[in-house]
Amino acid sequence: MLGKLRGGMKEAGYVPDTNLSLFDLEDEEKASEV
């Protein structure tokens, strides 16, 4: 269910702000965790 929602948001142009992530992750990992 969340994957479907995330896909719809991405198609609509949503880009998560990963600059404030407190974890040492790669950008793609940050985006999937946000």
PyMOL commands that set and color helices and strands:
alter all, ss='L'
color gray80, all
select helices_A, chain A and resi 2-11+27-33
alter helices_A, ss='H'
color red, helices_A
deselect
rebuild
show_as cartoon
